[in-house]
């Protein structure tokens, strides 16, 4: 019998794991299955997508200059090497 905790392969009819001492007579604790993963991940992804649209809606409502999508090169000189600004 394989130990659910450490994975050690014990002899059958053993009451406790030889390696970690876990009680093997207890039923295995809850394990998440594929259905649970799909449900949980879809809830997380849908929440993130909804949050993105809500956040972008409110960010677009901001007054100038905070609503600017394109930041002028002069404001971020570290993103543009000197040559590009002169062009
Ligand atoms: Zn064990």
PDB file of the backbone (N, CA, C, O) and the ligand in Angstrom, with CONECT records:
HET     ZN  A 101       1
ATOM      1  N   UNK A   1       0.848  -1.203   0.000  1.00  0.00           N
ATOM      2  CA  UNK A   1       0.000   0.000   0.000  1.00  0.00           C
ATOM      3  C   UNK A   1       0.877   1.244   0.000  1.00  0.00           C
ATOM      4  O   UNK A   1       1.819   1.366   0.783  1.00  0.00           O
ATOM      5  N   UNK A   2       0.544   2.156  -0.893  1.00  0.00           N
ATOM      6  CA  UNK A   2       1.332   3.384  -1.006  1.00  0.00           C
ATOM      7  C   UNK A   2       0.857   4.413   0.017  1.00  0.00           C
ATOM      8  O   UNK A   2      -0.340   4.647   0.181  1.00  0.00           O
ATOM      9  N   UNK A   3       1.814   5.011   0.691  1.00  0.00           N
ATOM     10  CA  UNK A   3       1.480   6.037   1.687  1.00  0.00           C
ATOM     11  C   UNK A   3       0.983   7.290   0.979  1.00  0.00           C
ATOM     12  O   UNK A   3       1.651   7.783   0.070  1.00  0.00           O
ATOM     13  N   UNK A   4      -0.178   7.820   1.376  1.00  0.00           N
ATOM     14  CA  UNK A   4      -0.701   9.031   0.721  1.00  0.00           C
ATOM     15  C   UNK A   4       0.106  10.279   1.062  1.00  0.00           C
ATOM     16  O   UNK A   4       0.015  11.293   0.371  1.00  0.00           O
ATOM     17  N   UNK A   5       0.893  10.198   2.129  1.00  0.00           N
ATOM     18  CA  UNK A   5       1.658  11.382   2.543  1.00  0.00           C
ATOM     19  C   UNK A   5       3.022  11.441   1.880  1.00  0.00           C
ATOM     20  O   UNK A   5       3.358  12.443   1.248  1.00  0.00           O
ATOM     21  N   UNK A   6       3.815  10.385   2.013  1.00  0.00           N
ATOM     22  CA  UNK A   6       5.194  10.446   1.529  1.00  0.00           C
ATOM     23  C   UNK A   6       5.405   9.599   0.281  1.00  0.00           C
ATOM     24  O   UNK A   6       6.451   9.703  -0.360  1.00  0.00           O
ATOM     25  N   UNK A   7       4.430   8.758  -0.081  1.00  0.00           N
ATOM     26  CA  UNK A   7       4.563   7.962  -1.287  1.00  0.00           C
ATOM     27  C   UNK A   7       5.362   6.682  -1.107  1.00  0.00           C
ATOM     28  O   UNK A   7       5.606   5.959  -2.073  1.00  0.00           O
ATOM     29  N   UNK A   8       5.768   6.400   0.117  1.00  0.00           N
ATOM     30  CA  UNK A   8       6.555   5.199   0.373  1.00  0.00           C
ATOM     31  C   UNK A   8       5.676   3.967   0.166  1.00  0.00           C
ATOM     32  O   UNK A   8       4.528   3.919   0.610  1.00  0.00           O
ATOM     33  N   UNK A   9       6.248   2.965  -0.525  1.00  0.00           N
ATOM     34  CA  UNK A   9       5.489   1.756  -0.824  1.00  0.00           C
ATOM     35  C   UNK A   9       5.596   0.772   0.344  1.00  0.00           C
ATOM     36  O   UNK A   9       6.594   0.065   0.484  1.00  0.00           O
ATOM     37  N   UNK A  10       4.556   0.739   1.177  1.00  0.00           N
ATOM     38  CA  UNK A  10       4.545  -0.140   2.346  1.00  0.00           C
ATOM     39  C   UNK A  10       3.973  -1.508   1.987  1.00  0.00           C
ATOM     40  O   UNK A  10       3.295  -1.672   0.973  1.00  0.00           O
ATOM     41  N   UNK A  11       4.261  -2.468   2.831  1.00  0.00           N
ATOM     42  CA  UNK A  11       3.652  -3.787   2.656  1.00  0.00           C
ATOM     43  C   UNK A  11       2.163  -3.683   2.968  1.00  0.00           C
ATOM     44  O   UNK A  11       1.767  -2.871   3.804  1.00  0.00           O
ATOM     45  N   UNK A  12       1.328  -4.494   2.308  1.00  0.00           N
ATOM     46  CA  UNK A  12      -0.102  -4.445   2.617  1.00  0.00           C
ATOM     47  C   UNK A  12      -0.362  -4.871   4.064  1.00  0.00           C
ATOM     48  O   UNK A  12       0.461  -5.551   4.678  1.00  0.00           O
ATOM     49  N   UNK A  13      -1.500  -4.469   4.592  1.00  0.00           N
ATOM     50  CA  UNK A  13      -1.957  -4.772   5.952  1.00  0.00           C
ATOM     51  C   UNK A  13      -1.171  -4.041   7.031  1.00  0.00           C
ATOM     52  O   UNK A  13      -1.358  -4.308   8.218  1.00  0.00           O
ATOM     53  N   UNK A  14      -0.298  -3.126   6.637  1.00  0.00           N
ATOM     54  CA  UNK A  14       0.393  -2.323   7.648  1.00  0.00           C
ATOM     55  C   UNK A  14      -0.533  -1.207   8.114  1.00  0.00           C
ATOM     56  O   UNK A  14      -1.252  -0.602   7.319  1.00  0.00           O
ATOM     57  N   UNK A  15      -0.502  -0.942   9.436  1.00  0.00           N
ATOM     58  CA  UNK A  15      -1.386   0.100   9.963  1.00  0.00           C
ATOM     59  C   UNK A  15      -0.744   1.477   9.881  1.00  0.00           C
ATOM     60  O   UNK A  15      -1.431   2.489   9.747  1.00  0.00           O
ATOM     61  N   UNK A  16       0.594   1.502   9.963  1.00  0.00           N
ATOM     62  CA  UNK A  16       1.282   2.790   9.910  1.00  0.00           C
ATOM     63  C   UNK A  16       2.375   2.753   8.853  1.00  0.00           C
ATOM     64  O   UNK A  16       2.975   1.709   8.600  1.00  0.00           O
ATOM     65  N   UNK A  17       2.626   3.907   8.236  1.00  0.00           N
ATOM     66  CA  UNK A  17       3.677   3.996   7.225  1.00  0.00           C
ATOM     67  C   UNK A  17       5.029   3.773   7.882  1.00  0.00           C
ATOM     68  O   UNK A  17       5.316   4.314   8.950  1.00  0.00           O
ATOM     69  N   UNK A  18       5.862   2.958   7.219  1.00  0.00           N
ATOM     70  CA  UNK A  18       7.171   2.645   7.781  1.00  0.00           C
ATOM     71  C   UNK A  18       8.098   3.860   7.755  1.00  0.00           C
ATOM     72  O   UNK A  18       8.980   4.002   8.602  1.00  0.00           O
ATOM     73  N   UNK A  19       7.882   4.733   6.769  1.00  0.00           N
ATOM     74  CA  UNK A  19       8.803   5.855   6.602  1.00  0.00           C
ATOM     75  C   UNK A  19       8.405   7.055   7.455  1.00  0.00           C
ATOM     76  O   UNK A  19       9.224   7.591   8.202  1.00  0.00           O
ATOM     77  N   UNK A  20       7.113   7.485   7.338  1.00  0.00           N
ATOM     78  CA  UNK A  20       6.736   8.727   8.020  1.00  0.00           C
ATOM     79  C   UNK A  20       5.802   8.473   9.197  1.00  0.00           C
ATOM     80  O   UNK A  20       5.553   9.389   9.980  1.00  0.00           O
ATOM     81  N   UNK A  21       5.277   7.259   9.347  1.00  0.00           N
ATOM     82  CA  UNK A  21       4.451   6.944  10.505  1.00  0.00           C
ATOM     83  C   UNK A  21       3.000   7.346  10.379  1.00  0.00           C
ATOM     84  O   UNK A  21       2.280   7.358  11.378  1.00  0.00           O
ATOM     85  N   UNK A  22       2.542   7.678   9.167  1.00  0.00           N
ATOM     86  CA  UNK A  22       1.145   8.075   8.986  1.00  0.00           C
ATOM     87  C   UNK A  22       0.224   6.871   9.147  1.00  0.00           C
ATOM     88  O   UNK A  22       0.536   5.753   8.738  1.00  0.00           O
ATOM     89  N   UNK A  23      -0.934   7.150   9.766  1.00  0.00           N
ATOM     90  CA  UNK A  23      -1.935   6.106   9.974  1.00  0.00           C
ATOM     91  C   UNK A  23      -2.556   5.731   8.636  1.00  0.00           C
ATOM     92  O   UNK A  23      -3.242   6.547   8.019  1.00  0.00           O
ATOM     93  N   UNK A  24      -2.318   4.487   8.177  1.00  0.00           N
ATOM     94  CA  UNK A  24      -2.812   4.062   6.866  1.00  0.00           C
ATOM     95  C   UNK A  24      -4.238   3.523   6.922  1.00  0.00           C
ATOM     96  O   UNK A  24      -4.835   3.236   5.884  1.00  0.00           O
ATOM     97  N   UNK A  25      -4.792   3.383   8.138  1.00  0.00           N
ATOM     98  CA  UNK A  25      -6.165   2.875   8.235  1.00  0.00           C
ATOM     99  C   UNK A  25      -7.179   3.984   7.996  1.00  0.00           C
ATOM    100  O   UNK A  25      -8.345   3.710   7.712  1.00  0.00           O
ATOM    101  N   UNK A  26      -6.732   5.261   8.112  1.00  0.00           N
ATOM    102  CA  UNK A  26      -7.647   6.379   7.871  1.00  0.00           C
ATOM    103  C   UNK A  26      -7.923   6.496   6.374  1.00  0.00           C
ATOM    104  O   UNK A  26      -7.050   6.215   5.552  1.00  0.00           O
ATOM    105  N   UNK A  27      -9.138   6.912   6.025  1.00  0.00           N
ATOM    106  CA  UNK A  27      -9.403   7.128   4.595  1.00  0.00           C
ATOM    107  C   UNK A  27      -8.572   8.302   4.090  1.00  0.00           C
ATOM    108  O   UNK A  27      -8.308   9.232   4.852  1.00  0.00           O
ATOM    109  N   UNK A  28      -8.154   8.283   2.824  1.00  0.00           N
ATOM    110  CA  UNK A  28      -7.323   9.367   2.309  1.00  0.00           C
ATOM    111  C   UNK A  28      -8.042  10.698   2.371  1.00  0.00           C
ATOM    112  O   UNK A  28      -9.252  10.776   2.155  1.00  0.00           O
ATOM    113  N   UNK A  29      -7.296  11.733   2.664  1.00  0.00           N
ATOM    114  CA  UNK A  29      -7.895  13.061   2.737  1.00  0.00           C
ATOM    115  C   UNK A  29      -8.314  13.507   1.341  1.00  0.00           C
ATOM    116  O   UNK A  29      -8.013  12.843   0.349  1.00  0.00           O
ATOM    117  N   UNK A  30      -9.004  14.625   1.276  1.00  0.00           N
ATOM    118  CA  UNK A  30      -9.590  15.103   0.018  1.00  0.00           C
ATOM    119  C   UNK A  30      -8.501  15.445  -0.994  1.00  0.00           C
ATOM    120  O   UNK A  30      -7.509  16.093  -0.661  1.00  0.00           O
ATOM    121  N   UNK A  31      -8.701  15.002  -2.232  1.00  0.00           N
ATOM    122  CA  UNK A  31      -7.796  15.364  -3.304  1.00  0.00           C
ATOM    123  C   UNK A  31      -8.577  16.118  -4.371  1.00  0.00           C
ATOM    124  O   UNK A  31      -9.706  15.757  -4.705  1.00  0.00           O
ATOM    125  N   UNK A  32      -7.963  17.162  -4.897  1.00  0.00           N
ATOM    126  CA  UNK A  32      -8.654  17.926  -5.924  1.00  0.00           C
ATOM    127  C   UNK A  32      -8.582  17.169  -7.250  1.00  0.00           C
ATOM    128  O   UNK A  32      -7.525  16.674  -7.639  1.00  0.00           O
ATOM    129  N   UNK A  33      -9.718  17.089  -7.931  1.00  0.00           N
ATOM    130  CA  UNK A  33      -9.770  16.391  -9.211  1.00  0.00           C
ATOM    131  C   UNK A  33      -9.804  17.404 -10.355  1.00  0.00           C
ATOM    132  O   UNK A  33      -9.752  18.614 -10.134  1.00  0.00           O
ATOM    133  N   UNK A  34      -9.892  16.882 -11.587  1.00  0.00           N
ATOM    134  CA  UNK A  34      -9.867  17.754 -12.766  1.00  0.00           C
ATOM    135  C   UNK A  34     -11.042  18.730 -12.769  1.00  0.00           C
ATOM    136  O   UNK A  34     -10.890  19.895 -13.134  1.00  0.00           O
ATOM    137  N   UNK A  35     -12.209  18.245 -12.361  1.00  0.00           N
ATOM    138  CA  UNK A  35     -13.392  19.101 -12.336  1.00  0.00           C
ATOM    139  C   UNK A  35     -13.184  20.302 -11.405  1.00  0.00           C
ATOM    140  O   UNK A  35     -13.543  21.434 -11.730  1.00  0.00           O
ATOM    141  N   UNK A  36     -12.598  20.021 -10.244  1.00  0.00           N
ATOM    142  CA  UNK A  36     -12.341  21.098  -9.284  1.00  0.00           C
ATOM    143  C   UNK A  36     -11.364  22.110  -9.868  1.00  0.00           C
ATOM    144  O   UNK A  36     -11.541  23.319  -9.723  1.00  0.00           O
ATOM    145  N   UNK A  37     -10.314  21.588 -10.542  1.00  0.00           N
ATOM    146  CA  UNK A  37      -9.320  22.478 -11.144  1.00  0.00           C
ATOM    147  C   UNK A  37      -9.950  23.375 -12.199  1.00  0.00           C
ATOM    148  O   UNK A  37      -9.695  24.579 -12.238  1.00  0.00           O
ATOM    149  N   UNK A  38     -10.775  22.779 -13.055  1.00  0.00           N
ATOM    150  CA  UNK A  38     -11.411  23.552 -14.127  1.00  0.00           C
ATOM    151  C   UNK A  38     -12.311  24.625 -13.530  1.00  0.00           C
ATOM    152  O   UNK A  38     -12.303  25.771 -13.979  1.00  0.00           O
ATOM    153  N   UNK A  39     -13.091  24.250 -12.513  1.00  0.00           N
ATOM    154  CA  UNK A  39     -14.000  25.193 -11.877  1.00  0.00           C
ATOM    155  C   UNK A  39     -13.214  26.335 -11.229  1.00  0.00           C
ATOM    156  O   UNK A  39     -13.532  27.506 -11.437  1.00  0.00           O
ATOM    157  N   UNK A  40     -12.195  25.995 -10.450  1.00  0.00           N
ATOM    158  CA  UNK A  40     -11.427  27.017  -9.739  1.00  0.00           C
ATOM    159  C   UNK A  40     -10.681  27.923 -10.705  1.00  0.00           C
ATOM    160  O   UNK A  40     -10.691  29.144 -10.550  1.00  0.00           O
ATOM    161  N   UNK A  41     -10.034  27.329 -11.702  1.00  0.00           N
ATOM    162  CA  UNK A  41      -9.277  28.142 -12.650  1.00  0.00           C
ATOM    163  C   UNK A  41     -10.200  29.040 -13.469  1.00  0.00           C
ATOM    164  O   UNK A  41      -9.848  30.181 -13.769  1.00  0.00           O
ATOM    165  N   UNK A  42     -11.390  28.528 -13.836  1.00  0.00           N
ATOM    166  CA  UNK A  42     -12.284  29.384 -14.613  1.00  0.00           C
ATOM    167  C   UNK A  42     -12.790  30.539 -13.767  1.00  0.00           C
ATOM    168  O   UNK A  42     -12.961  31.645 -14.279  1.00  0.00           O
ATOM    169  N   UNK A  43     -13.034  30.307 -12.478  1.00  0.00           N
ATOM    170  CA  UNK A  43     -13.452  31.406 -11.592  1.00  0.00           C
ATOM    171  C   UNK A  43     -12.338  32.449 -11.512  1.00  0.00           C
ATOM    172  O   UNK A  43     -12.604  33.649 -11.578  1.00  0.00           O
ATOM    173  N   UNK A  44     -11.099  31.996 -11.372  1.00  0.00           N
ATOM    174  CA  UNK A  44      -9.968  32.937 -11.280  1.00  0.00           C
ATOM    175  C   UNK A  44      -9.828  33.720 -12.583  1.00  0.00           C
ATOM    176  O   UNK A  44      -9.677  34.941 -12.557  1.00  0.00           O
ATOM    177  N   UNK A  45      -9.877  33.026 -13.722  1.00  0.00           N
ATOM    178  CA  UNK A  45      -9.688  33.712 -14.997  1.00  0.00           C
ATOM    179  C   UNK A  45     -10.819  34.689 -15.281  1.00  0.00           C
ATOM    180  O   UNK A  45     -10.575  35.807 -15.736  1.00  0.00           O
ATOM    181  N   UNK A  46     -12.057  34.276 -15.016  1.00  0.00           N
ATOM    182  CA  UNK A  46     -13.195  35.169 -15.261  1.00  0.00           C
ATOM    183  C   UNK A  46     -13.096  36.393 -14.359  1.00  0.00           C
ATOM    184  O   UNK A  46     -13.375  37.509 -14.798  1.00  0.00           O
ATOM    185  N   UNK A  47     -12.700  36.192 -13.095  1.00  0.00           N
ATOM    186  CA  UNK A  47     -12.544  37.333 -12.187  1.00  0.00           C
ATOM    187  C   UNK A  47     -11.482  38.292 -12.697  1.00  0.00           C
ATOM    188  O   UNK A  47     -11.675  39.507 -12.661  1.00  0.00           O
ATOM    189  N   UNK A  48     -10.349  37.752 -13.176  1.00  0.00           N
ATOM    190  CA  UNK A  48      -9.285  38.615 -13.676  1.00  0.00           C
ATOM    191  C   UNK A  48      -9.724  39.392 -14.914  1.00  0.00           C
ATOM    192  O   UNK A  48      -9.406  40.573 -15.056  1.00  0.00           O
ATOM    193  N   UNK A  49     -10.453  38.728 -15.809  1.00  0.00           N
ATOM    194  CA  UNK A  49     -10.905  39.396 -17.032  1.00  0.00           C
ATOM    195  C   UNK A  49     -11.902  40.501 -16.677  1.00  0.00           C
ATOM    196  O   UNK A  49     -11.819  41.607 -17.212  1.00  0.00           O
ATOM    197  N   UNK A  50     -12.848  40.205 -15.774  1.00  0.00           N
ATOM    198  CA  UNK A  50     -13.825  41.211 -15.353  1.00  0.00           C
ATOM    199  C   UNK A  50     -13.105  42.368 -14.677  1.00  0.00           C
ATOM    200  O   UNK A  50     -13.421  43.530 -14.929  1.00  0.00           O
ATOM    201  N   UNK A  51     -12.129  42.052 -13.811  1.00  0.00           N
ATOM    202  CA  UNK A  51     -11.374  43.101 -13.135  1.00  0.00           C
ATOM    203  C   UNK A  51     -10.638  43.973 -14.144  1.00  0.00           C
ATOM    204  O   UNK A  51     -10.588  45.194 -13.992  1.00  0.00           O
ATOM    205  N   UNK A  52     -10.061  43.346 -15.186  1.00  0.00           N
ATOM    206  CA  UNK A  52      -9.338  44.113 -16.207  1.00  0.00           C
ATOM    207  C   UNK A  52     -10.259  45.128 -16.880  1.00  0.00           C
ATOM    208  O   UNK A  52      -9.882  46.288 -17.048  1.00  0.00           O
ATOM    209  N   UNK A  53     -11.468  44.699 -17.267  1.00  0.00           N
ATOM    210  CA  UNK A  53     -12.381  45.610 -17.967  1.00  0.00           C
ATOM    211  C   UNK A  53     -12.880  46.710 -17.032  1.00  0.00           C
ATOM    212  O   UNK A  53     -13.000  47.863 -17.447  1.00  0.00           O
ATOM    213  N   UNK A  54     -13.171  46.368 -15.776  1.00  0.00           N
ATOM    214  CA  UNK A  54     -13.613  47.387 -14.821  1.00  0.00           C
ATOM    215  C   UNK A  54     -12.489  48.400 -14.586  1.00  0.00           C
ATOM    216  O   UNK A  54     -12.724  49.608 -14.595  1.00  0.00           O
ATOM    217  N   UNK A  55     -11.266  47.900 -14.375  1.00  0.00           N
ATOM    218  CA  UNK A  55     -10.136  48.799 -14.118  1.00  0.00           C
ATOM    219  C   UNK A  55      -9.866  49.673 -15.325  1.00  0.00           C
ATOM    220  O   UNK A  55      -9.623  50.870 -15.172  1.00  0.00           O
ATOM    221  N   UNK A  56      -9.901  49.101 -16.532  1.00  0.00           N
ATOM    222  CA  UNK A  56      -9.605  49.909 -17.717  1.00  0.00           C
ATOM    223  C   UNK A  56     -10.724  50.921 -17.965  1.00  0.00           C
ATOM    224  O   UNK A  56     -10.462  52.014 -18.469  1.00  0.00           O
ATOM    225  N   UNK A  57     -11.974  50.574 -17.617  1.00  0.00           N
ATOM    226  CA  UNK A  57     -13.077  51.532 -17.751  1.00  0.00           C
ATOM    227  C   UNK A  57     -12.821  52.753 -16.866  1.00  0.00           C
ATOM    228  O   UNK A  57     -12.952  53.892 -17.314  1.00  0.00           O
ATOM    229  N   UNK A  58     -12.455  52.503 -15.605  1.00  0.00           N
ATOM    230  CA  UNK A  58     -12.247  53.626 -14.689  1.00  0.00           C
ATOM    231  C   UNK A  58     -10.962  54.382 -15.009  1.00  0.00           C
ATOM    232  O   UNK A  58     -10.891  55.592 -14.795  1.00  0.00           O
ATOM    233  N   UNK A  59      -9.937  53.682 -15.524  1.00  0.00           N
ATOM    234  CA  UNK A  59      -8.698  54.369 -15.877  1.00  0.00           C
ATOM    235  C   UNK A  59      -8.909  55.288 -17.083  1.00  0.00           C
ATOM    236  O   UNK A  59      -8.251  56.321 -17.208  1.00  0.00           O
ATOM    237  N   UNK A  60      -9.840  54.899 -17.973  1.00  0.00           N
ATOM    238  CA  UNK A  60     -10.115  55.762 -19.121  1.00  0.00           C
ATOM    239  C   UNK A  60     -10.933  56.985 -18.729  1.00  0.00           C
ATOM    240  O   UNK A  60     -10.978  57.966 -19.471  1.00  0.00           O
ATOM    241  N   UNK A  61     -11.582  56.935 -17.565  1.00  0.00           N
ATOM    242  CA  UNK A  61     -12.383  58.064 -17.093  1.00  0.00           C
ATOM    243  C   UNK A  61     -11.543  59.133 -16.417  1.00  0.00           C
ATOM    244  O   UNK A  61     -12.042  60.220 -16.123  1.00  0.00           O
ATOM    245  N   UNK A  62     -10.267  58.837 -16.164  1.00  0.00           N
ATOM    246  CA  UNK A  62      -9.416  59.790 -15.459  1.00  0.00           C
ATOM    247  C   UNK A  62      -9.238  61.058 -16.288  1.00  0.00           C
ATOM    248  O   UNK A  62      -9.197  60.998 -17.517  1.00  0.00           O
ATOM    249  N   UNK A  63      -9.129  62.228 -15.606  1.00  0.00           N
ATOM    250  CA  UNK A  63      -8.922  63.480 -16.335  1.00  0.00           C
ATOM    251  C   UNK A  63      -7.501  63.570 -16.885  1.00  0.00           C
ATOM    252  O   UNK A  63      -6.601  62.890 -16.393  1.00  0.00           O
ATOM    253  N   UNK A  64      -7.295  64.407 -17.905  1.00  0.00           N
ATOM    254  CA  UNK A  64      -5.941  64.575 -18.406  1.00  0.00           C
ATOM    255  C   UNK A  64      -5.046  65.154 -17.317  1.00  0.00           C
ATOM    256  O   UNK A  64      -5.570  65.899 -16.489  1.00  0.00           O
ATOM    257  N   UNK A  65      -3.784  64.889 -17.242  1.00  0.00           N
ATOM    258  CA  UNK A  65      -3.002  64.101 -18.193  1.00  0.00           C
ATOM    259  C   UNK A  65      -2.935  62.622 -17.841  1.00  0.00           C
ATOM    260  O   UNK A  65      -2.177  61.880 -18.465  1.00  0.00           O
ATOM    261  N   UNK A  66      -3.723  62.170 -16.840  1.00  0.00           N
ATOM    262  CA  UNK A  66      -3.601  60.782 -16.392  1.00  0.00           C
ATOM    263  C   UNK A  66      -4.230  59.798 -17.367  1.00  0.00           C
ATOM    264  O   UNK A  66      -3.981  58.596 -17.280  1.00  0.00           O
ATOM    265  N   UNK A  67      -5.042  60.296 -18.296  1.00  0.00           N
ATOM    266  CA  UNK A  67      -5.697  59.394 -19.237  1.00  0.00           C
ATOM    267  C   UNK A  67      -4.862  59.152 -20.487  1.00  0.00           C
ATOM    268  O   UNK A  67      -5.325  58.505 -21.426  1.00  0.00           O
ATOM    269  N   UNK A  68      -3.647  59.662 -20.506  1.00  0.00           N
ATOM    270  CA  UNK A  68      -2.817  59.515 -21.706  1.00  0.00           C
ATOM    271  C   UNK A  68      -2.403  58.074 -21.908  1.00  0.00           C
ATOM    272  O   UNK A  68      -1.940  57.405 -20.984  1.00  0.00           O
ATOM    273  N   UNK A  69      -2.575  57.613 -23.121  1.00  0.00           N
ATOM    274  CA  UNK A  69      -2.152  56.253 -23.454  1.00  0.00           C
ATOM    275  C   UNK A  69      -0.713  56.253 -23.942  1.00  0.00           C
ATOM    276  O   UNK A  69       0.052  55.335 -23.648  1.00  0.00           O
ATOM    277  N   UNK A  70      -0.351  57.290 -24.692  1.00  0.00           N
ATOM    278  CA  UNK A  70       1.003  57.366 -25.215  1.00  0.00           C
ATOM    279  C   UNK A  70       1.764  58.423 -24.420  1.00  0.00           C
ATOM    280  O   UNK A  70       1.418  59.604 -24.436  1.00  0.00           O
ATOM    281  N   UNK A  71       2.798  57.977 -23.731  1.00  0.00           N
ATOM    282  CA  UNK A  71       3.586  58.890 -22.920  1.00  0.00           C
ATOM    283  C   UNK A  71       4.638  59.535 -23.831  1.00  0.00           C
ATOM    284  O   UNK A  71       5.345  58.834 -24.555  1.00  0.00           O
ATOM    285  N   UNK A  72       4.741  60.872 -23.794  1.00  0.00           N
ATOM    286  CA  UNK A  72       5.752  61.523 -24.641  1.00  0.00           C
ATOM    287  C   UNK A  72       7.154  61.040 -24.303  1.00  0.00           C
ATOM    288  O   UNK A  72       7.460  60.725 -23.153  1.00  0.00           O
ATOM    289  N   UNK A  73       8.004  60.988 -25.335  1.00  0.00           N
ATOM    290  CA  UNK A  73       9.379  60.523 -25.164  1.00  0.00           C
ATOM    291  C   UNK A  73      10.136  61.369 -24.145  1.00  0.00           C
ATOM    292  O   UNK A  73      11.006  60.864 -23.435  1.00  0.00           O
ATOM    293  N   UNK A  74       9.802  62.655 -24.074  1.00  0.00           N
ATOM    294  CA  UNK A  74      10.521  63.555 -23.165  1.00  0.00           C
ATOM    295  C   UNK A  74      10.288  63.172 -21.705  1.00  0.00           C
ATOM    296  O   UNK A  74      11.120  63.451 -20.842  1.00  0.00           O
ATOM    297  N   UNK A  75       9.136  62.522 -21.436  1.00  0.00           N
ATOM    298  CA  UNK A  75       8.818  62.159 -20.061  1.00  0.00           C
ATOM    299  C   UNK A  75       9.509  60.877 -19.621  1.00  0.00           C
ATOM    300  O   UNK A  75       9.647  60.626 -18.424  1.00  0.00           O
ATOM    301  N   UNK A  76       9.941  60.071 -20.572  1.00  0.00           N
ATOM    302  CA  UNK A  76      10.601  58.806 -20.228  1.00  0.00           C
ATOM    303  C   UNK A  76      11.905  58.677 -21.005  1.00  0.00           C
ATOM    304  O   UNK A  76      12.023  57.835 -21.894  1.00  0.00           O
ATOM    305  N   UNK A  77      12.892  59.521 -20.664  1.00  0.00           N
ATOM    306  CA  UNK A  77      14.143  59.471 -21.423  1.00  0.00           C
ATOM    307  C   UNK A  77      14.905  58.157 -21.229  1.00  0.00           C
ATOM    308  O   UNK A  77      15.696  57.770 -22.090  1.00  0.00           O
ATOM    309  N   UNK A  78      14.674  57.466 -20.102  1.00  0.00           N
ATOM    310  CA  UNK A  78      15.395  56.217 -19.863  1.00  0.00           C
ATOM    311  C   UNK A  78      14.906  55.095 -20.774  1.00  0.00           C
ATOM    312  O   UNK A  78      15.598  54.093 -20.952  1.00  0.00           O
ATOM    313  N   UNK A  79      13.715  55.261 -21.352  1.00  0.00           N
ATOM    314  CA  UNK A  79      13.208  54.236 -22.269  1.00  0.00           C
ATOM    315  C   UNK A  79      13.713  54.448 -23.689  1.00  0.00           C
ATOM    316  O   UNK A  79      13.650  53.547 -24.525  1.00  0.00           O
ATOM    317  N   UNK A  80      14.222  55.665 -23.953  1.00  0.00           N
ATOM    318  CA  UNK A  80      14.670  55.978 -25.305  1.00  0.00           C
ATOM    319  C   UNK A  80      16.104  56.477 -25.260  1.00  0.00           C
ATOM    320  O   UNK A  80      16.372  57.533 -24.687  1.00  0.00           O
ATOM    321  N   UNK A  81      17.018  55.744 -25.847  1.00  0.00           N
ATOM    322  CA  UNK A  81      18.407  56.207 -25.893  1.00  0.00           C
ATOM    323  C   UNK A  81      18.491  57.573 -26.580  1.00  0.00           C
ATOM    324  O   UNK A  81      17.610  57.959 -27.348  1.00  0.00           O
ATOM    325  N   UNK A  82      19.561  58.280 -26.284  1.00  0.00           N
ATOM    326  CA  UNK A  82      19.724  59.663 -26.720  1.00  0.00           C
ATOM    327  C   UNK A  82      19.523  59.843 -28.238  1.00  0.00           C
ATOM    328  O   UNK A  82      18.965  60.848 -28.677  1.00  0.00           O
ATOM    329  N   UNK A  83      19.972  58.885 -29.014  1.00  0.00           N
ATOM    330  CA  UNK A  83      19.895  58.997 -30.473  1.00  0.00           C
ATOM    331  C   UNK A  83      18.459  59.138 -30.951  1.00  0.00           C
ATOM    332  O   UNK A  83      18.182  59.917 -31.863  1.00  0.00           O
ATOM    333  N   UNK A  84      17.542  58.389 -30.342  1.00  0.00           N
ATOM    334  CA  UNK A  84      16.162  58.379 -30.813  1.00  0.00           C
ATOM    335  C   UNK A  84      15.443  59.698 -30.525  1.00  0.00           C
ATOM    336  O   UNK A  84      14.581  60.115 -31.299  1.00  0.00           O
ATOM    337  N   UNK A  85      15.792  60.353 -29.421  1.00  0.00           N
ATOM    338  CA  UNK A  85      15.141  61.622 -29.086  1.00  0.00           C
ATOM    339  C   UNK A  85      15.553  62.700 -30.097  1.00  0.00           C
ATOM    340  O   UNK A  85      14.739  63.534 -30.492  1.00  0.00           O
ATOM    341  N   UNK A  86      16.805  62.673 -30.502  1.00  0.00           N
ATOM    342  CA  UNK A  86      17.281  63.678 -31.438  1.00  0.00           C
ATOM    343  C   UNK A  86      16.666  63.508 -32.822  1.00  0.00           C
ATOM    344  O   UNK A  86      16.578  64.476 -33.578  1.00  0.00           O
ATOM    345  N   UNK A  87      16.245  62.312 -33.160  1.00  0.00           N
ATOM    346  CA  UNK A  87      15.694  62.061 -34.502  1.00  0.00           C
ATOM    347  C   UNK A  87      14.374  62.782 -34.739  1.00  0.00           C
ATOM    348  O   UNK A  87      13.793  62.667 -35.818  1.00  0.00           O
TER     349      UNK A  87
HETATM  350 ZN    ZN A 101       4.487   7.713   4.654  1.00  0.00          ZN
END
